[in-house]
Amino acid sequence: MIAGARRKNINQAAVTMATRRRAPKTTLFLALITSLLALGVLLPVNGRRSFEINEDMFWRDGETFRIIGGDLHYFRILPQYWEDRLLRAKALGLNTIQTYVPWNLHEPQPGNFVFDGIADLVAFLKLCQKLDFLVMLRPGPYICGEWDLGGFPAWLLGVEPALKLRSSDPAYLKLVDKWWGVLLPKVAPLLYNNGGPIIMVQIENEFGSYGDDKPYLHHLINLARQNLGESIILYTTDGGSRENLEKGTILGDAVFSAVDFTTGDDPWPIFNLQKEFNSPGKSPPLSAEFYTGWLTHWGEKIAQTDAEYTASALENILARNGSAVLYMAHGGTNFGFYNGANTGAADKSDYKPDLTSYDYDAPIRESGDVDNAKFHALRRIIGQYSAVSLPPVPPNTDKTGYGPIQLQKTAFLFDLLNVINPADMGESENPVSMESAGQMFGFLVYVAQYSSKLDGSLLSIPEVHDRVQVFTLCPSGRNGGRPTYAGAIERWSNQNLVLPNAKCALNSSLILLVENMGRVNYGKYMFDRKGILSSVYLDRRILNGWKMISVPLHNLNEMPKINPIIPDALSRFLAASAHTKLNKKHKSTSKEPAFYTGHFSIEKADQVKDTFISFTGWGKGIAFVNDFNIGRYWPSYGPQCNLYVPSPVLRQGDNVLVILELESPQSELVLHSVDQPDFMCGSSKSNLHQL
């Protein structure tokens, strides 16, 4: 209402001036004001934009302002849908968007900075401004966010000597300085005082839950000030306990201390505690993460929270002039290999990878749907405290099912290794980590020779991150020269494995296919290298002489736009394989990982709509639609059965689905394109940490 009154005053002043003096300069001024209004840029009467904290309140251009915001992450939404999701956030009643900036998305390799396509942060921020949102920016360098390695680039883990992340380690800070030296100048023109939407910039993220390194925080503050100036509000966010706030905040006026806490907590004692960590008059109550839902790991039941309970908790904040940011307003999707993971507090082997879906039980669902109880309950409460009337609620997004998709086995994974460039292979006496081998995501194959025994051998791998499928190969064996599956060794239930009996004229090959299922993004075990991190033992003796072979499946950030996520060499290999029928004696139920290809057609342009691919009956793997990596599937563990496919990935005419099935294809080799999500797979019959 305040902003609306100020807009009306500007319009009236412009009209009055135009009436009194119809000079060319006045016409130009009126045109300028009209343009600024169209862009959502409103200058206060004194010509200076400002966003400040005083009297325990936020002030925008000299008027009090309440933040009713929501997290919405540009990197979890295709750019073609950014505006759609933001408009739904506006219909929810939000006036502010909060987003992380994941370092690993923007610098996938050292010195290779990406700010195009889904990584076009500046375009996203300008779109927020166009739609009259303010922005709270969370540039890390650590973000958590259930995102791989908490947003850190995986190549940091390959630096020797090992970096100490989230600390004042000079080698680590040198890399942070370089990253922020690229990032912060890009966003500086978009600060609120410079005419942009950014009102606050966060320093680190929940550092009080991790460490107590004040020099590190001060270094980030100084770096932010050098690039962003003295006017922007810097803020920290920490859990609402005294210990967390003591470790993670900076006393005084330099940085505003915000808090987060569970939805079931009474917010006001925590807001009172917050005041102790801000200067007098500088502590407007702000829950920087008000949880609308929660994350889900593979093997768990889908997390859900009651709509009315969540809305009531929000009202408890807003009714007393508090501010809140919904985490999440819209969750989106962990496309590619970017999902994070958690561990138990006392055991890094208690490993819990996150789903591909980041629906989060948020009011705006993964596919953008808003016709749900939580959206309506939160909108009702927000509408009571909003300074402006809320826009109409848009309809749910259009979705359709394209029916069954018949697949054909087109290539065995291990046949792909024959076309790998020798330069992509490494050799070492002992296995090395994925990061040391230069393979940051997906899969790495380890191969060694051993003398097989008639009575078999006992295989032991003390430390594997995260899951290894074990195969043996005897070129002269009964399996036609194909690898024989021996079993799997998993990080969370590491057990020895008996290799099958073999009588091989030559040495047998031991083939270990290791899957990186997502790096830990939170807690003390976050330095989470992937691959085989220990010696490999056969019959209690160390097996030496290893080859490491990368499996080149591209991740989301390695192509700036929706171009092939699979590299050209693999695309050509699969295209050639698609026209080749594999030997029929290799049954579809083989445990050997293989690529399967299928096609579905969309006749008309207006039939190109969102869909979901149902993997019910399949085992575990990765899926690509038109060369775009839509993520991991694992319906046998659940709870996610279907992967979301946004319509911008699809096209009129022929659409190509390629999956890498790791263990047990559905017997008829059929997948289904359906019009709804499904989170009921495996949830009542399996649990990742009980198998």
C-alpha positions as CSV (number, residue, x, y, z in Angstrom):
1,M,0.0,0.0,0.0
2,I,2.9,2.4,0.8
3,A,4.6,1.6,-2.5
4,G,1.4,2.0,-4.3
5,A,0.8,5.4,-2.8
6,R,4.3,6.5,-3.7
7,R,3.7,5.3,-7.3
8,K,0.5,7.3,-7.5
9,N,2.2,10.5,-6.2
10,I,4.9,10.2,-8.9
11,N,2.3,9.8,-11.6
12,Q,0.2,12.7,-10.3
13,A,3.3,14.9,-10.2
14,A,4.3,14.0,-13.7
15,V,0.8,14.7,-15.1
16,T,0.6,18.0,-13.3
17,M,3.9,19.1,-14.7
18,A,2.9,18.0,-18.2
19,T,-0.3,20.1,-17.9
20,R,1.4,23.2,-16.8
21,R,4.3,23.1,-19.3
22,R,4.0,21.1,-22.4
23,A,7.6,21.7,-23.3
24,P,9.7,19.0,-25.0
25,K,11.9,18.5,-21.9
26,T,8.8,17.8,-19.9
27,T,7.6,15.3,-22.4
28,L,10.9,13.6,-22.2
29,F,10.8,13.5,-18.4
30,L,7.3,12.0,-18.5
31,A,8.5,9.4,-21.0
32,L,11.4,8.6,-18.7
33,I,9.1,8.2,-15.7
34,T,6.8,6.0,-17.7
35,S,9.8,3.8,-18.7
36,L,11.0,3.5,-15.1
37,L,7.5,2.5,-14.0
38,A,7.4,-0.1,-16.7
39,L,10.7,-1.5,-15.5
40,G,9.6,-1.5,-11.9
41,V,12.2,1.1,-10.9
42,L,10.6,3.8,-8.7
43,L,12.7,6.6,-7.5
44,P,11.8,8.3,-4.2
45,V,10.9,11.9,-4.1
46,N,14.5,12.9,-3.1
47,G,15.9,10.9,-6.1
48,R,17.9,8.5,-4.0
49,R,17.0,4.8,-3.5
50,S,17.8,3.3,-0.2
51,F,17.2,0.1,1.8
52,E,18.2,0.4,5.4
53,I,17.7,-0.9,8.9
54,N,16.7,1.4,11.8
55,E,14.4,1.3,14.8
56,D,14.3,-2.6,14.5
57,M,12.6,-2.2,11.1
58,F,13.5,-2.4,7.4
59,W,13.2,0.9,5.5
60,R,12.8,1.2,1.8
61,D,13.1,4.7,0.4
62,G,12.3,6.2,3.7
63,E,9.2,4.0,4.3
64,T,8.9,1.0,6.6
65,F,9.0,-2.3,4.7
66,R,8.2,-5.9,5.7
67,I,10.1,-8.7,3.9
68,I,7.7,-11.5,2.8
69,G,10.0,-13.5,0.7
70,G,10.8,-16.9,-0.7
71,D,13.7,-18.9,-1.9
72,L,13.6,-19.7,-5.6
73,H,16.8,-21.0,-7.2
74,Y,17.4,-20.1,-10.8
75,F,19.7,-23.1,-11.2
76,R,16.9,-25.5,-10.4
77,I,14.6,-24.1,-13.1
78,L,15.0,-23.9,-16.8
79,P,15.4,-20.3,-17.9
80,Q,12.3,-20.5,-20.1
81,Y,10.3,-21.0,-16.9
82,W,11.9,-18.4,-14.7
83,E,9.2,-15.8,-15.3
84,D,6.4,-18.4,-14.9
85,R,7.7,-19.4,-11.5
86,L,8.3,-15.8,-10.4
87,L,4.7,-14.9,-11.3
88,R,3.4,-17.7,-9.2
89,A,5.6,-16.5,-6.3
90,K,4.0,-13.0,-6.8
91,A,0.5,-14.6,-6.7
92,L,1.5,-16.2,-3.4
93,G,2.1,-12.7,-2.1
94,L,5.9,-12.5,-2.0
95,N,7.7,-9.2,-2.4
96,T,11.3,-10.6,-2.2
97,I,13.1,-13.5,-3.8
98,Q,16.1,-15.1,-2.1
99,T,18.5,-17.2,-4.1
100,Y,21.8,-18.9,-3.6
101,V,24.7,-18.6,-6.1
102,P,26.4,-22.0,-6.5
103,W,30.1,-21.6,-7.3
104,N,30.3,-25.0,-8.9
105,L,27.7,-24.1,-11.5
106,H,29.6,-21.0,-12.6
107,E,33.2,-22.3,-12.4
108,P,32.9,-26.0,-13.4
109,Q,36.7,-26.1,-14.2
110,P,39.3,-23.8,-12.8
111,G,39.2,-20.5,-14.6
112,N,36.3,-21.5,-16.8
113,F,33.5,-19.2,-15.8
114,V,30.0,-19.8,-17.1
115,F,27.2,-17.2,-16.9
116,D,25.0,-18.3,-19.8
117,G,21.8,-20.4,-20.0
118,I,20.7,-21.7,-16.7
119,A,23.7,-20.0,-15.2
120,D,22.7,-16.5,-16.4
121,L,22.4,-15.0,-13.0
122,V,22.3,-11.4,-14.2
123,A,19.4,-12.2,-16.5
124,F,17.5,-13.8,-13.6
125,L,18.1,-10.8,-11.3
126,K,16.9,-8.4,-14.0
127,L,13.8,-10.5,-14.4
128,C,13.2,-10.3,-10.7
129,Q,13.4,-6.5,-11.0
130,K,11.1,-6.4,-14.0
131,L,8.5,-8.2,-12.0
132,D,8.9,-5.8,-9.0
133,F,10.7,-8.2,-6.7
134,L,13.5,-7.3,-4.3
135,V,16.3,-9.8,-4.0
136,M,18.3,-11.2,-1.1
137,L,21.4,-12.7,-2.7
138,R,23.3,-15.6,-1.1
139,P,26.7,-15.9,-2.9
140,G,28.3,-18.3,-0.4
141,P,31.0,-19.2,-1.2
142,Y,29.4,-22.1,0.7
143,I,25.6,-22.4,0.2
144,C,24.5,-25.8,1.5
145,G,21.1,-26.0,-0.2
146,E,21.1,-29.8,-0.7
147,W,23.4,-29.0,-3.7
148,D,26.5,-31.0,-4.5
149,L,29.4,-30.1,-2.1
150,G,27.4,-27.2,-0.8
151,G,28.1,-25.3,-4.0
152,F,31.8,-25.7,-3.9
153,P,33.4,-26.8,-7.2
154,A,34.4,-30.4,-6.9
155,W,37.9,-29.6,-8.3
156,L,38.7,-27.9,-5.0
157,L,38.9,-31.5,-3.6
158,G,41.7,-32.4,-6.0
159,V,44.0,-29.5,-4.9
160,E,47.1,-30.7,-3.1
161,P,47.9,-30.1,-0.4
162,A,44.3,-30.5,0.6
163,L,42.4,-27.3,1.1
164,K,40.6,-26.5,4.3
165,L,37.2,-25.4,3.1
166,R,35.2,-22.7,4.9
167,S,38.3,-21.4,6.8
168,S,41.0,-18.8,6.7
169,D,43.3,-21.2,5.0
170,P,45.3,-18.9,2.7
171,A,45.2,-21.3,-0.3
172,Y,41.4,-21.6,0.0
173,L,40.9,-17.8,0.4
174,K,43.0,-17.2,-2.7
175,L,40.5,-19.2,-4.7
176,V,37.6,-17.5,-3.0
177,D,39.1,-14.1,-3.8
178,K,39.3,-15.0,-7.5
179,W,35.7,-16.3,-7.6
180,W,34.2,-13.4,-5.8
181,G,36.4,-11.1,-7.9
182,V,34.5,-12.3,-10.9
183,L,31.0,-12.7,-9.4
184,L,30.6,-9.6,-7.3
185,P,31.4,-7.0,-10.0
186,K,28.7,-8.6,-12.1
187,V,26.0,-8.1,-9.4
188,A,27.3,-4.7,-8.1
189,P,25.3,-2.7,-10.7
190,L,22.2,-4.5,-9.5
191,L,22.4,-3.4,-5.9
192,Y,19.3,-1.5,-4.8
193,N,21.2,1.8,-4.2
194,N,22.5,1.5,-7.8
195,G,19.0,1.1,-9.2
196,G,18.8,-2.7,-9.1
197,P,16.7,-5.2,-7.0
198,I,19.4,-6.5,-4.5
199,I,18.7,-5.3,-1.0
200,M,20.9,-7.6,1.0
201,V,23.9,-9.9,0.4
202,Q,24.6,-12.9,2.7
203,I,28.0,-13.7,4.0
204,E,28.7,-17.5,4.0
205,N,25.8,-19.6,5.2
206,E,24.9,-21.0,8.7
207,F,28.6,-20.8,9.6
208,G,27.8,-21.1,13.2
209,S,26.6,-24.7,12.7
210,Y,30.0,-25.6,11.3
211,G,32.9,-23.6,12.7
212,D,34.2,-20.6,14.7
213,D,36.7,-18.9,12.4
214,K,36.1,-15.2,12.7
215,P,39.1,-14.2,10.5
216,Y,37.4,-16.1,7.7
217,L,34.2,-14.2,8.1
218,H,36.0,-10.9,8.3
219,H,37.9,-11.7,5.1
220,L,34.6,-12.3,3.3
221,I,33.1,-9.1,4.7
222,N,36.1,-7.1,3.5
223,L,36.0,-8.7,0.1
224,A,32.3,-7.9,-0.2
225,R,32.8,-4.3,0.8
226,Q,35.6,-3.9,-1.7
227,N,33.4,-5.0,-4.5
228,L,29.9,-3.9,-3.4
229,G,30.6,-0.7,-1.4
230,E,29.5,0.4,2.1
231,S,25.8,0.9,1.6
232,I,24.6,-2.6,0.9
233,I,23.3,-4.6,3.9
234,L,25.4,-7.7,4.5
235,Y,23.8,-10.4,6.5
236,T,24.5,-13.8,8.1
237,T,22.0,-16.5,8.7
238,D,22.3,-19.0,11.6
239,G,20.2,-21.4,13.5
240,G,18.4,-19.8,16.3
241,S,20.6,-21.0,19.2
242,R,23.0,-19.0,21.3
243,E,25.9,-21.3,20.3
244,N,25.2,-21.0,16.6
245,L,24.9,-17.2,16.8
246,E,28.0,-16.8,18.8
247,K,30.0,-18.7,16.2
248,G,28.4,-17.5,13.0
249,T,27.7,-13.8,13.6
250,I,29.7,-10.6,13.5
251,L,28.9,-8.2,16.4
252,G,28.3,-4.6,15.6
253,D,26.8,-2.7,12.6
254,A,29.0,-4.3,9.9
255,V,26.7,-7.3,9.3
256,F,23.0,-7.9,10.1
257,S,22.4,-11.2,11.9
258,A,19.3,-13.1,10.7
259,V,18.1,-16.4,12.1
260,D,16.4,-19.6,11.0
261,F,14.7,-22.3,13.1
262,T,12.2,-25.1,12.7
263,T,8.6,-24.4,11.9
264,G,7.6,-25.9,15.2
265,D,9.7,-23.4,17.3
266,D,8.2,-20.4,19.0
267,P,9.8,-17.6,16.9
268,W,9.7,-14.8,19.4
269,P,12.2,-16.0,22.0
270,I,14.6,-16.6,19.1
271,F,14.0,-13.1,17.7
272,N,14.7,-11.7,21.2
273,L,17.9,-13.7,21.2
274,Q,18.7,-12.4,17.7
275,K,18.7,-8.8,19.2
276,E,21.7,-9.7,21.4
277,F,23.7,-10.2,18.2
278,N,22.7,-7.0,16.5
279,S,23.4,-3.4,17.6
280,P,20.5,-1.6,19.4
281,G,17.8,-0.7,16.9
282,K,19.4,-2.8,14.2
283,S,17.5,-6.1,14.7
284,P,14.2,-6.4,12.7
285,P,12.9,-9.9,13.3
286,L,13.7,-12.0,10.2
287,S,13.4,-15.7,9.7
288,A,15.7,-16.0,6.7
289,E,14.6,-19.6,6.2
290,F,11.0,-20.3,7.1
291,Y,10.6,-24.0,6.2
292,T,7.6,-24.8,4.1
293,G,8.6,-28.4,3.8
294,W,11.7,-30.5,4.0
295,L,14.2,-32.5,1.9
296,T,14.0,-36.2,1.1
297,H,16.7,-38.8,0.7
298,W,16.6,-41.9,-1.4
299,G,15.1,-44.7,0.5
300,E,12.9,-42.5,2.7
301,K,9.2,-41.7,2.6
302,I,8.6,-38.4,0.9
303,A,8.7,-35.5,3.3
304,Q,5.4,-33.7,3.8
305,T,4.2,-31.0,6.3
306,D,0.7,-30.0,7.1
307,A,-0.6,-26.9,5.2
308,E,-2.6,-25.3,8.0
309,Y,0.2,-25.9,10.5
310,T,2.7,-24.2,8.3
311,A,0.4,-21.3,7.6
312,S,-0.3,-20.9,11.3
313,A,3.5,-20.8,12.1
314,L,4.0,-18.1,9.4
315,E,1.1,-16.0,10.9
316,N,2.8,-16.2,14.3
317,I,5.7,-14.2,12.7
318,L,3.7,-11.8,10.5
319,A,1.1,-10.9,13.1
320,R,3.8,-9.1,15.2
321,N,5.4,-7.3,12.3
322,G,8.1,-10.0,11.7
323,S,9.6,-10.8,8.3
324,A,10.1,-14.2,6.8
325,V,11.5,-15.9,3.8
326,L,9.9,-19.1,2.7
327,Y,12.3,-22.0,2.2
328,M,11.3,-23.1,-0.3
329,A,8.7,-21.0,-2.2
330,H,9.5,-23.2,-5.2
331,G,12.0,-26.1,-5.0
332,G,12.6,-27.1,-8.6
333,T,14.8,-30.0,-9.7
334,N,18.3,-31.2,-9.2
335,F,18.9,-31.8,-12.9
336,G,22.1,-33.6,-13.9
337,F,24.4,-34.8,-11.1
338,Y,23.9,-31.8,-8.8
339,N,22.0,-33.4,-5.9
340,G,23.7,-33.2,-2.5
341,A,23.8,-35.6,0.4
342,N,24.0,-35.8,4.1
343,T,25.7,-38.0,6.6
344,G,25.0,-39.0,10.2
345,A,26.4,-36.6,12.8
346,A,28.9,-39.2,14.1
347,D,29.6,-41.4,11.1
348,K,30.5,-40.4,7.5
349,S,29.5,-43.9,6.3
350,D,25.9,-43.1,7.3
351,Y,25.4,-41.6,3.8
352,K,22.1,-40.2,2.6
353,P,21.9,-38.9,-1.0
354,D,19.1,-36.5,-2.0
355,L,16.4,-37.1,-4.6
356,T,16.5,-35.7,-8.1
357,S,13.3,-33.9,-7.3
358,Y,13.7,-30.8,-5.0
359,D,9.9,-30.4,-4.7
360,Y,10.4,-29.8,-1.0
361,D,6.7,-30.0,-0.4
362,A,6.8,-26.3,-1.3
363,P,3.7,-24.3,-2.1
364,I,4.8,-24.0,-5.7
365,R,5.4,-27.6,-6.7
366,E,8.3,-29.0,-8.7
367,S,6.3,-28.6,-12.0
368,G,4.9,-25.2,-11.0
369,D,1.5,-26.4,-9.8
370,V,-0.2,-24.0,-7.3
371,D,-3.6,-25.6,-6.9
372,N,-2.7,-27.3,-3.6
373,A,-3.6,-26.8,0.1
374,K,-0.3,-25.3,1.1
375,F,-0.3,-22.6,-1.5
376,H,-3.8,-21.5,-0.7
377,A,-3.2,-21.6,3.1
378,L,0.0,-19.5,2.9
379,R,-1.5,-17.1,0.4
380,R,-4.5,-16.5,2.7
381,I,-2.2,-15.6,5.6
382,I,0.2,-13.5,3.5
383,G,-2.8,-11.7,1.9
384,Q,-3.8,-10.5,5.4
385,Y,-0.5,-8.8,6.0
386,S,0.6,-7.7,2.5
387,A,0.9,-4.0,1.7
388,V,-0.6,-4.6,-1.7
389,S,-3.5,-6.7,-3.0
390,L,-2.4,-10.0,-4.4
391,P,-2.7,-10.8,-8.1
392,P,-5.0,-13.7,-9.3
393,V,-3.7,-17.2,-8.9
394,P,-2.6,-18.7,-12.2
395,P,-3.8,-22.1,-13.3
396,N,-1.6,-25.2,-12.9
397,T,0.9,-25.8,-15.7
398,D,-0.2,-27.8,-18.7
399,K,1.1,-31.4,-18.5
400,T,0.4,-34.5,-20.6
401,G,1.4,-38.1,-20.9
402,Y,2.8,-39.2,-24.2
403,G,2.2,-42.9,-23.4
404,P,4.5,-45.9,-23.6
405,I,8.0,-45.6,-25.0
406,Q,9.5,-48.8,-26.3
407,L,13.3,-48.9,-25.7
408,Q,16.0,-51.0,-27.3
409,K,19.3,-51.9,-25.8
410,T,21.8,-50.0,-27.9
411,A,25.1,-50.3,-26.2
412,F,26.8,-51.9,-23.2
413,L,28.5,-49.3,-21.1
414,F,31.8,-51.2,-21.1
415,D,31.9,-51.2,-24.9
416,L,32.0,-47.5,-24.7
417,L,35.4,-47.8,-23.0
418,N,36.8,-49.0,-26.3
419,V,36.2,-45.6,-27.8
420,I,37.5,-43.6,-25.0
421,N,40.5,-41.4,-25.8
422,P,43.6,-43.0,-24.1
423,A,44.4,-39.6,-22.8
424,D,41.3,-39.9,-20.6
425,M,42.7,-43.0,-18.9
426,G,45.0,-42.8,-15.9
427,E,47.3,-45.4,-14.3
428,S,48.4,-45.8,-10.7
429,E,49.6,-48.4,-8.4
430,N,46.7,-47.7,-6.1
431,P,43.3,-46.3,-7.0
432,V,43.0,-42.6,-6.9
433,S,39.9,-40.4,-6.2
434,M,37.6,-39.2,-8.9
435,E,38.7,-35.7,-8.4
436,S,42.4,-36.6,-8.8
437,A,41.5,-38.5,-12.0
438,G,39.7,-35.4,-13.3
439,Q,36.2,-37.0,-13.3
440,M,34.1,-34.7,-11.1
441,F,30.6,-36.2,-11.5
442,G,28.9,-39.4,-12.6
443,F,31.0,-42.6,-12.9
444,L,34.6,-43.8,-12.9
445,V,35.8,-47.2,-13.9
446,Y,38.7,-48.9,-12.2
447,V,40.3,-51.9,-13.8
448,A,43.1,-54.2,-12.5
449,Q,44.3,-57.7,-13.4
450,Y,44.3,-60.6,-10.9
451,S,44.9,-64.3,-10.9
452,S,41.5,-66.0,-10.5
453,K,41.0,-69.0,-8.3
454,L,38.7,-72.0,-8.7
455,D,37.3,-71.4,-5.2
456,G,36.8,-67.7,-5.7
457,S,38.4,-64.7,-4.0
458,L,37.3,-62.4,-1.2
459,L,37.2,-58.7,-2.3
460,S,37.4,-55.9,0.3
461,I,37.3,-52.1,-0.3
462,P,37.4,-50.4,3.1
463,E,36.4,-46.9,1.7
464,V,34.3,-46.4,-1.4
465,H,32.3,-43.3,-2.2
466,D,29.6,-44.0,-3.0
467,R,28.6,-47.2,-4.7
468,V,30.7,-49.7,-6.7
469,Q,29.3,-52.4,-9.0
470,V,31.8,-55.3,-9.3
471,F,32.5,-57.2,-12.5
472,T,35.0,-59.9,-13.5
473,L,36.1,-60.6,-17.0
474,C,37.8,-63.7,-18.3
475,P,38.3,-63.3,-22.1
476,S,38.3,-67.1,-22.5
477,G,35.4,-67.7,-20.1
478,R,32.0,-69.1,-20.7
479,N,30.3,-65.7,-20.8
480,G,31.4,-64.9,-24.4
481,G,34.0,-62.4,-23.2
482,R,31.4,-60.3,-21.4
483,P,31.9,-59.1,-17.9
484,T,30.2,-61.1,-15.1
485,Y,28.4,-59.3,-12.4
486,A,29.7,-60.2,-8.9
487,G,27.7,-57.8,-6.7
488,A,27.7,-54.3,-5.3
489,I,29.6,-52.7,-2.4
490,E,28.0,-49.6,-0.9
491,R,29.3,-46.9,1.3
492,W,26.4,-47.1,3.8
493,S,26.7,-50.9,4.3
494,N,30.2,-51.8,3.3
495,Q,30.6,-55.5,3.2
496,N,33.1,-57.9,1.7
497,L,32.2,-59.6,-1.6
498,V,33.1,-63.1,-2.8
499,L,34.1,-63.0,-6.5
500,P,32.7,-65.9,-8.5
501,N,34.7,-69.1,-9.3
502,A,36.7,-68.8,-12.4
503,K,39.0,-70.8,-14.5
504,C,40.8,-68.5,-16.8
505,A,43.8,-69.2,-19.0
506,L,44.9,-65.6,-18.7
507,N,44.6,-63.2,-15.9
508,S,41.1,-62.1,-15.1
509,S,40.1,-58.4,-15.1
510,L,38.5,-56.9,-12.1
511,I,36.2,-54.1,-13.2
512,L,34.9,-51.7,-10.6
513,L,32.2,-49.2,-11.7
514,V,32.0,-46.5,-9.1
515,E,29.1,-44.1,-9.0
516,N,29.3,-40.7,-7.3
517,M,25.8,-40.3,-5.9
518,G,26.2,-36.7,-4.8
519,R,28.6,-35.0,-2.5
520,V,27.9,-34.2,1.2
521,N,26.6,-30.6,1.4
522,Y,26.4,-30.1,5.2
523,G,28.3,-30.9,8.3
524,K,31.8,-31.9,9.4
525,Y,32.2,-34.7,6.7
526,M,31.7,-32.3,3.8
527,F,35.2,-32.9,2.4
528,D,33.7,-35.7,0.4
529,R,36.0,-37.0,-2.3
530,K,34.5,-39.6,-4.6
531,G,35.7,-42.9,-6.0
532,I,37.8,-45.6,-4.3
533,L,39.6,-43.9,-1.4
534,S,41.5,-46.8,0.0
535,S,43.5,-49.8,-1.2
536,V,41.6,-52.7,-2.7
537,Y,42.2,-56.1,-1.1
538,L,41.9,-59.5,-2.6
539,D,42.1,-62.3,0.0
540,R,43.6,-59.7,2.4
541,R,46.4,-58.7,0.0
542,I,46.6,-55.3,-1.6
543,L,45.8,-55.4,-5.4
544,N,48.1,-53.0,-7.3
545,G,48.2,-51.8,-10.9
546,W,45.1,-49.9,-11.7
547,K,43.7,-48.1,-14.7
548,M,41.1,-45.3,-14.2
549,I,38.7,-44.7,-17.0
550,S,36.3,-41.7,-17.1
551,V,32.8,-42.2,-18.2
552,P,32.0,-39.0,-20.1
553,L,28.5,-38.1,-19.2
554,H,28.2,-34.4,-19.1
555,N,26.7,-32.5,-16.2
556,L,24.3,-29.6,-16.3
557,N,27.0,-26.8,-16.1
558,E,29.2,-28.2,-18.8
559,M,27.0,-26.9,-21.5
560,P,25.8,-23.3,-21.0
561,K,22.5,-23.8,-22.8
562,I,20.1,-26.7,-23.5
563,N,22.6,-28.4,-25.9
564,P,23.8,-32.0,-25.7
565,I,24.7,-32.9,-22.1
566,I,26.3,-36.0,-23.5
567,P,29.6,-35.2,-25.3
568,D,30.0,-35.5,-29.0
569,A,32.0,-38.8,-28.9
570,L,29.3,-40.5,-26.8
571,S,26.5,-39.0,-28.9
572,R,28.0,-40.4,-32.1
573,F,28.6,-43.8,-30.4
574,L,25.0,-44.0,-29.2
575,A,23.7,-42.9,-32.6
576,A,25.6,-45.6,-34.3
577,S,24.6,-48.2,-31.7
578,A,20.9,-47.3,-32.1
579,H,20.9,-48.9,-35.5
580,T,22.7,-52.0,-34.3
581,K,20.9,-55.0,-32.7
582,L,22.9,-56.5,-29.9
583,N,23.4,-60.2,-29.7
584,K,20.1,-61.7,-28.6
585,K,21.9,-64.1,-26.2
586,H,22.6,-61.2,-23.9
587,K,19.2,-61.0,-22.2
588,S,17.6,-57.8,-21.2
589,T,17.8,-59.0,-17.6
590,S,21.6,-58.9,-17.7
591,K,23.2,-57.1,-14.8
592,E,25.7,-55.4,-17.1
593,P,25.1,-51.7,-17.3
594,A,23.8,-50.7,-20.7
595,F,22.3,-47.8,-22.7
596,Y,18.7,-48.0,-23.9
597,T,17.2,-45.8,-26.5
598,G,13.6,-45.0,-27.3
599,H,11.6,-42.4,-29.3
600,F,8.3,-40.7,-28.9
601,S,6.7,-38.2,-31.3
602,I,4.8,-35.0,-30.7
603,E,2.7,-34.1,-33.7
604,K,1.8,-30.4,-33.1
605,A,3.7,-27.5,-31.5
606,D,0.8,-26.9,-29.1
607,Q,1.1,-30.5,-27.8
608,V,4.6,-29.8,-26.4
609,K,3.9,-29.8,-22.7
610,D,5.5,-30.8,-19.4
611,T,5.6,-34.5,-18.8
612,F,7.0,-37.1,-16.4
613,I,8.9,-40.3,-17.2
614,S,7.8,-43.2,-15.1
615,F,10.6,-45.6,-14.2
616,T,8.5,-48.1,-12.2
617,G,9.9,-51.6,-12.8
618,W,13.4,-50.4,-13.7
619,G,16.4,-50.5,-11.4
620,K,18.8,-47.5,-11.1
621,G,20.3,-45.1,-13.6
622,I,20.5,-41.8,-15.4
623,A,18.1,-40.5,-18.0
624,F,18.6,-38.1,-20.9
625,V,15.8,-36.5,-23.0
626,N,17.0,-34.9,-26.2
627,D,20.5,-35.0,-24.7
628,F,19.4,-33.1,-21.6
629,N,20.3,-34.8,-18.3
630,I,17.0,-35.0,-16.4
631,G,18.6,-36.7,-13.5
632,R,18.9,-40.0,-11.5
633,Y,16.2,-42.6,-11.1
634,W,16.1,-45.4,-8.5
635,P,12.5,-46.6,-8.1
636,S,13.5,-49.8,-6.3
637,Y,14.6,-47.6,-3.3
638,G,12.2,-44.8,-3.9
639,P,10.3,-42.8,-3.1
640,Q,10.6,-41.0,-6.4
641,C,9.2,-43.0,-9.3
642,N,8.9,-40.4,-12.0
643,L,11.4,-37.8,-13.4
644,Y,10.1,-34.3,-14.3
645,V,10.6,-33.3,-18.0
646,P,9.9,-29.6,-18.6
647,S,8.4,-28.7,-21.9
648,P,11.4,-26.6,-23.1
649,V,13.4,-29.9,-23.2
650,L,10.9,-31.3,-25.7
651,R,10.2,-30.5,-29.3
652,Q,7.7,-31.0,-32.0
653,G,8.4,-34.2,-34.0
654,D,10.8,-36.9,-32.8
655,N,12.1,-36.9,-29.2
656,V,14.8,-39.2,-28.1
657,L,15.1,-40.8,-24.6
658,V,18.4,-42.4,-23.6
659,I,18.9,-44.1,-20.3
660,L,21.9,-45.7,-18.7
661,E,20.4,-48.6,-16.7
662,L,22.9,-49.8,-14.2
663,E,21.5,-53.0,-12.9
664,S,18.0,-54.4,-13.7
665,P,16.0,-53.2,-16.7
666,Q,12.3,-53.8,-16.9
667,S,11.6,-57.0,-18.7
668,E,9.7,-55.5,-21.6
669,L,12.0,-52.5,-22.0
670,V,9.1,-50.1,-21.8
671,L,8.9,-46.7,-20.1
672,H,5.9,-44.5,-19.8
673,S,5.4,-40.8,-20.2
674,V,2.7,-39.7,-17.7
675,D,1.2,-36.5,-16.6
676,Q,1.7,-36.6,-12.8
677,P,4.6,-37.0,-10.3
678,D,4.7,-40.1,-8.2
679,F,6.6,-40.4,-4.9
680,M,5.3,-43.8,-3.7
681,C,8.0,-46.1,-5.1
682,G,9.7,-48.3,-2.6
683,S,8.8,-46.0,0.4
684,S,7.0,-48.7,2.3
685,K,9.3,-51.6,1.5
686,S,12.8,-50.4,1.5
687,N,15.1,-48.0,3.3
688,L,18.6,-47.1,2.2
689,H,20.1,-47.5,5.6
690,Q,18.4,-50.8,6.5
691,L,19.4,-52.8,3.4
